[in-house]
């Protein structure tokens, strides 16, 4: 009986340590995903903003360019991007489509 109690105490401690370790690994993995997500969001913001400003300055856009910037914009919004890009993209969508 005493042996069973000792095994149960030791076993529960080991199980607790394993569970704790697993949660720590998951937390670290989640931090990396968060950092990666923030980096990707920043890159998408920069690319979308730069391209959008360029197309607006040029005064027109090709169908392929429009598709490309809208694809980046959708990814940006999917990652939680803010409303600044909404205005920029609305202006880009109003541009005349030029032939390639």
Sine and cosine of phi, psi and omega as CSV:
sin_phi,cos_phi,sin_psi,cos_psi,sin_omega,cos_omega
0.00,0.00,-0.71,0.70,0.00,-1.00
-0.89,0.46,-0.63,0.78,0.02,-1.00
-0.89,0.46,-0.63,0.78,0.01,-1.00
-0.90,0.43,-0.63,0.77,0.02,-1.00
-0.91,0.41,-0.71,0.71,0.01,-1.00
-0.89,0.46,-0.71,0.70,0.02,-1.00
-0.88,0.48,-0.65,0.76,0.01,-1.00
-0.91,0.42,-0.67,0.75,0.00,-1.00
-0.92,0.40,-0.74,0.67,0.00,-1.00
-0.90,0.43,-0.68,0.74,-0.01,-1.00
-0.89,0.45,-0.67,0.74,-0.01,-1.00
-0.93,0.36,-0.56,0.83,0.06,-1.00
-0.92,0.39,-0.67,0.75,0.01,-1.00
-0.92,0.39,-0.68,0.74,0.02,-1.00
-0.89,0.45,-0.66,0.75,0.03,-1.00
-0.88,0.47,-0.67,0.74,0.01,-1.00
-0.91,0.43,-0.65,0.76,0.02,-1.00
-0.90,0.43,-0.72,0.70,0.01,-1.00
-0.88,0.47,-0.68,0.73,0.02,-1.00
-0.88,0.48,-0.68,0.73,0.02,-1.00
-0.89,0.45,-0.66,0.75,0.03,-1.00
-0.89,0.46,-0.70,0.72,0.02,-1.00
-0.90,0.43,-0.59,0.80,0.04,-1.00
-0.91,0.42,-0.67,0.74,0.04,-1.00
-0.90,0.44,-0.66,0.75,0.02,-1.00
-0.91,0.42,-0.62,0.78,0.02,-1.00
-0.90,0.43,-0.67,0.74,0.03,-1.00
-0.90,0.43,-0.66,0.75,0.02,-1.00
-0.90,0.44,-0.64,0.77,0.02,-1.00
-0.91,0.42,-0.62,0.78,0.05,-1.00
-0.88,0.47,-0.67,0.75,0.01,-1.00
-0.90,0.43,-0.66,0.75,0.03,-1.00
-0.89,0.45,-0.66,0.75,0.01,-1.00
-0.89,0.45,-0.70,0.71,0.02,-1.00
-0.90,0.44,-0.66,0.75,0.03,-1.00
-0.91,0.42,-0.65,0.76,0.03,-1.00
-0.89,0.45,-0.66,0.75,0.03,-1.00
-0.91,0.41,-0.64,0.76,0.02,-1.00
-0.91,0.42,-0.68,0.73,0.02,-1.00
-0.90,0.43,-0.65,0.76,0.04,-1.00
-0.87,0.50,-0.69,0.72,0.01,-1.00
-0.90,0.44,-0.67,0.74,0.02,-1.00
-0.90,0.43,-0.67,0.74,0.03,-1.00
-0.91,0.42,-0.64,0.77,0.03,-1.00
-0.87,0.49,-0.75,0.66,-0.04,-1.00
-0.89,0.46,-0.74,0.68,-0.02,-1.00
-0.90,0.43,-0.72,0.69,-0.01,-1.00
-0.89,0.45,-0.69,0.73,0.00,-1.00
-0.90,0.44,-0.74,0.67,-0.02,-1.00
-0.87,0.49,-0.74,0.67,-0.01,-1.00
-0.91,0.41,-0.70,0.71,0.00,-1.00
-0.86,0.51,-0.70,0.71,0.02,-1.00
-0.89,0.45,-0.64,0.76,0.01,-1.00
-0.89,0.45,-0.72,0.69,-0.01,-1.00
-0.90,0.44,-0.64,0.77,0.02,-1.00
-0.90,0.44,-0.68,0.73,0.04,-1.00
-0.89,0.45,-0.62,0.79,0.01,-1.00
-0.95,0.32,-0.44,0.90,0.04,-1.00
1.00,0.05,0.04,1.00,0.04,-1.00
-0.34,-0.94,0.14,-0.99,-0.06,-1.00
-0.49,-0.87,0.53,-0.85,0.10,-1.00
-0.99,0.10,0.28,-0.96,0.03,-1.00
-0.89,0.46,-0.64,0.77,0.02,-1.00
-0.90,0.43,-0.67,0.74,0.02,-1.00
-0.90,0.45,-0.65,0.76,0.03,-1.00
-0.89,0.45,-0.71,0.71,0.03,-1.00
-0.86,0.51,-0.70,0.71,-0.03,-1.00
-0.89,0.47,-0.73,0.68,-0.05,-1.00
-0.94,0.33,-0.57,0.82,0.04,-1.00
-0.93,0.37,-0.58,0.82,0.06,-1.00
-0.90,0.43,-0.69,0.72,0.04,-1.00
-0.91,0.42,-0.64,0.77,0.00,-1.00
-0.89,0.46,-0.69,0.73,0.02,-1.00
-0.88,0.47,-0.66,0.75,0.04,-1.00
-0.90,0.43,-0.67,0.74,0.03,-1.00
-0.86,0.51,-0.74,0.68,0.01,-1.00
-0.91,0.42,-0.61,0.79,0.02,-1.00
-0.89,0.46,-0.46,0.89,0.03,-1.00
-1.00,0.00,0.06,1.00,0.06,-1.00
0.99,-0.17,0.34,0.94,-0.01,-1.00
-0.87,0.50,0.40,-0.91,-0.10,-0.99
-1.00,0.02,-0.12,-0.99,-0.11,-0.99
-0.99,0.16,-0.20,0.98,0.01,-1.00
-0.83,0.56,-0.69,0.72,-0.04,-1.00
-0.92,0.39,-0.44,0.90,0.03,-1.00
-0.84,0.54,-0.73,0.69,0.00,-1.00
-0.90,0.43,-0.71,0.70,0.01,-1.00
-0.86,0.50,-0.74,0.67,-0.04,-1.00
-0.92,0.40,-0.60,0.80,0.08,-1.00
-0.85,0.52,-0.67,0.74,0.03,-1.00
-0.92,0.40,-0.63,0.78,0.03,-1.00
-0.91,0.41,-0.66,0.75,-0.01,-1.00
-0.89,0.45,-0.44,0.90,-0.01,-1.00
-0.99,0.17,-0.18,0.98,-0.03,-1.00
-0.92,0.38,0.56,-0.83,0.09,-1.00
-0.92,0.38,0.58,-0.81,0.02,-1.00
-1.00,0.09,0.82,-0.57,0.06,-1.00
-0.98,-0.19,0.42,-0.91,0.03,-1.00
-0.97,0.26,0.44,-0.90,-0.08,-1.00
-0.99,0.12,0.00,0.00,0.00,0.00
